[in-house]
Amino acid sequence: MARRAADDLPVVQQSDRSIPDGTGLADEVSGVAGLPISCRPKRRRRAREFVAVSWATVCLALIAAAFWVEDWRYGLPTERPPGLVAAAPGEQREVPTTLRSLVAGDRPLLLHFFNPSCPCSRFNLDHLRELAQRFEGQVDIVFVIERDPGQPSSTLLELPTFIDDNGALADSFGVYSTPTAVLLDRDLRVVYVGNYAPSRYCVDPSQQLVRIAVEALLGERDDKRVATVPTPPPAYGCPLPSDCVERAILAAGAPR
């Protein structure tokens, strides 16, 4: 009888909220968020991945823009200083005694105007190394360093070096950009003043102007034809540090 009475009692369903481990409460919270708990870490991970990819894209775009600006900048001719007078072919010019003491003195002289901070000067080093090997014992090559005050004068090549801090030697030949070559014969007469090539790189042998000028001076060519001294193109490269300082002084209205 008592057993039958117990069977007749209504069965009370146990709510999830009464579960002591808190699982029901967590399910309720996840229902408010609209996603099961197992999906929420994936959503956060995807958000972090999206932010990382976005930042990487922006950084790559900025790097590409910086390279493009630099390439565009150095692809333009160097601004020619007003009143500059370039040395004409055939003119005889003097060079400092200290510079003459660096070489034998009985061979043609190639002055390589170089700025250690100029990217174009560094691009040209491989070509200059080839010229030094090609004309070793026939032409003396001297680095003429144009640099900012206090800047190291490293050239990365084992060649004689002359420091032209105030740009006086560059001015005497009408040099206003680096890299620039000045080729003189044995009597210090001007043969060529200008770029090594019409562009930044000296890859095309037919456009290697300084090499052609040296061959013309020596009266030789690899193909047994005598070369003619080329006409120098507009200067491409970096302005001389001394010219930059002078422009800053003039812009400020201060006396030189």
C-alpha positions in Angstrom: 0.0 0.0 0.0 2.7 2.4 1.0 4.7 1.4 -2.1 1.7 2.2 -4.4 1.3 5.6 -2.7 4.9 6.5 -3.5 4.4 5.5 -7.1 1.4 7.8 -7.4 3.4 10.9 -6.4 4.4 13.2 -9.3 8.0 13.0 -10.5 10.0 16.2 -10.1 12.5 16.9 -12.9 15.8 18.1 -11.7 16.8 21.4 -13.2 20.2 22.0 -14.7 20.6 24.9 -12.4 20.8 22.6 -9.5 23.8 20.8 -10.8 26.6 21.5 -8.3 29.4 21.7 -10.9 28.0 24.9 -12.5 27.6 23.4 -16.0 24.1 24.6 -16.3 25.1 28.2 -15.5 27.8 28.1 -18.1 25.4 26.8 -20.7 23.0 29.6 -19.9 25.8 32.2 -20.3 26.9 30.7 -23.6 23.3 30.9 -24.8 23.3 34.6 -24.1 26.5 35.0 -26.2 24.8 33.2 -29.1 27.6 30.6 -29.5 28.5 27.4 -27.7 31.6 27.8 -25.5 33.6 25.4 -27.7 33.2 27.9 -30.7 34.3 31.0 -28.8 38.1 30.3 -28.8 38.0 29.7 -32.5 36.3 33.1 -33.0 38.9 34.9 -30.9 41.7 33.1 -32.8 40.3 34.1 -36.2 40.1 37.7 -35.0 43.7 37.7 -33.9 44.7 36.1 -37.2 42.8 38.9 -39.1 44.6 41.6 -37.1 48.0 40.0 -37.7 47.4 39.7 -41.5 46.2 43.3 -41.7 49.3 44.6 -39.9 51.6 42.5 -42.1 49.8 43.8 -45.2 50.2 47.5 -44.1 53.9 47.0 -43.2 54.6 45.4 -46.6 52.8 48.2 -48.3 54.8 50.8 -46.4 58.1 49.0 -47.2 57.2 48.8 -50.9 56.3 52.5 -51.0 59.6 53.4 -49.4 61.5 51.4 -52.0 59.5 53.0 -54.8 60.1 56.5 -53.5 63.9 55.8 -53.2 64.0 54.3 -56.7 62.1 57.3 -58.1 64.3 59.8 -56.3 67.6 58.3 -57.5 66.1 57.8 -61.0 66.0 61.6 -61.5 69.0 63.6 -62.6 70.9 65.3 -59.8 70.1 69.0 -59.5 72.9 71.0 -61.1 74.2 73.8 -58.8 73.8 77.3 -60.3 76.9 78.8 -61.8 78.7 75.5 -62.0 81.5 75.4 -64.6 82.5 71.9 -65.8 86.0 71.1 -66.9 86.1 70.8 -70.7 88.0 68.1 -72.5 91.6 69.1 -73.3 91.9 71.5 -70.4 94.9 71.1 -68.2 94.1 71.1 -64.5 96.2 70.9 -61.3 95.6 68.4 -58.6 96.7 68.6 -55.0 100.3 67.5 -54.3 99.1 65.1 -51.6 96.9 63.4 -54.2 99.7 63.2 -56.8 101.9 61.5 -54.1 99.5 58.6 -53.9 100.2 57.4 -57.4 103.2 56.8 -59.7 102.5 60.0 -61.7 103.5 58.6 -65.2 100.2 57.0 -66.0 96.7 58.4 -66.8 94.7 59.2 -63.6 91.1 58.2 -62.9 89.6 60.2 -60.0 86.5 58.4 -58.6 84.3 60.8 -56.6 82.7 58.6 -54.0 80.3 59.3 -51.0 80.1 56.4 -48.5 76.5 57.3 -47.6 75.3 57.4 -51.2 73.5 54.3 -52.4 74.5 55.0 -56.0 78.1 55.1 -55.0 77.8 51.7 -53.3 76.0 50.2 -56.3 79.0 51.3 -58.5 81.7 49.5 -56.5 81.6 46.2 -58.4 82.0 48.0 -61.7 84.9 50.1 -60.3 86.6 46.9 -59.1 86.3 45.5 -62.7 87.9 48.7 -64.1 90.8 48.4 -61.5 91.5 44.8 -62.5 91.0 45.5 -66.3 93.5 48.5 -66.4 95.9 47.5 -63.6 99.3 48.9 -64.4 98.0 51.2 -67.1 95.8 53.7 -65.2 96.0 55.0 -61.6 92.7 55.1 -59.8 92.2 57.3 -56.7 89.1 57.4 -54.5 88.1 61.0 -53.9 85.9 60.9 -50.8 83.0 63.4 -50.5 81.5 62.9 -47.0 79.6 64.6 -44.3 81.7 65.9 -41.3 82.7 63.1 -39.1 81.6 60.3 -41.4 84.0 57.4 -41.9 85.9 57.3 -45.2 85.7 53.6 -45.9 85.7 52.6 -49.6 85.6 48.8 -49.3 88.3 48.7 -52.1 92.0 48.6 -51.7 92.7 51.8 -53.7 94.4 55.1 -52.8 92.1 57.5 -51.0 92.0 61.3 -51.0 89.6 63.2 -48.6 87.9 66.2 -50.2 85.9 67.4 -47.2 85.1 70.9 -48.4 84.5 69.8 -52.0 87.2 72.0 -53.5 88.6 69.4 -55.8 85.1 68.5 -57.0 84.3 72.1 -57.7 87.5 72.5 -59.7 86.3 69.8 -62.1 82.6 70.7 -62.1 81.7 67.5 -60.2 78.3 67.8 -58.4 77.2 64.2 -58.0 78.5 60.9 -56.8 79.6 58.6 -58.3 81.4 60.6 -60.9 84.6 59.9 -62.8 87.3 62.4 -63.9 89.8 60.9 -66.3 93.0 62.8 -66.9 95.9 61.9 -69.3 99.5 61.8 -68.3 99.8 65.6 -68.6 96.7 66.1 -66.4 94.6 67.2 -69.3 90.9 66.4 -69.0 89.7 63.5 -71.0 86.3 62.7 -69.5 84.1 64.1 -66.7 80.8 62.4 -66.0 78.8 59.3 -65.0 79.9 55.8 -65.4 76.8 55.0 -67.4 73.6 56.7 -68.5 71.7 54.9 -65.7 72.4 53.8 -62.1 73.8 50.4 -63.1 76.8 49.6 -65.4 75.5 46.3 -66.8 75.4 46.9 -70.5 79.0 47.0 -71.9 78.0 49.4 -74.7 76.9 51.9 -72.0 80.0 51.7 -69.7 81.1 55.2 -70.6 84.2 55.4 -68.4 85.6 52.1 -69.6 85.1 53.3 -73.2 86.8 56.6 -72.4 89.8 54.8 -70.9 90.1 52.5 -73.9 89.9 55.5 -76.2 92.7 57.2 -74.2 94.9 54.1 -74.3 94.1 53.6 -78.0 92.7 50.1 -77.5 89.5 48.1 -77.6 88.7 44.5 -77.1 87.3 44.3 -80.6 90.5 46.0 -82.0 88.6 49.2 -82.9 89.8 52.5 -81.4 87.1 53.9 -79.2 86.0 57.5 -79.1 85.5 59.4 -75.9 81.7 59.5 -75.2 79.7 62.6 -74.3 78.7 62.4 -70.7 75.0 62.3 -69.9 73.3 64.3 -67.1 74.5 63.3 -63.7 72.6 60.7 -61.8 73.3 60.0 -58.1 73.6 61.8 -54.9 74.4 65.5 -54.5 77.7 66.4 -52.8 77.5 66.9 -49.1 79.3 70.3 -49.5 76.6 71.4 -52.0 73.8 70.3 -49.6 75.4 72.4 -46.8 75.8 75.4 -49.1 72.2 75.2 -50.1 71.1 75.0 -46.5 73.2 78.1 -45.6 71.8 80.0 -48.6 68.2 79.0 -47.7 68.8 80.2 -44.1 70.1 83.6 -45.4 73.4 83.2 -43.6 76.7 84.3 -45.1 79.1 81.6 -46.4 
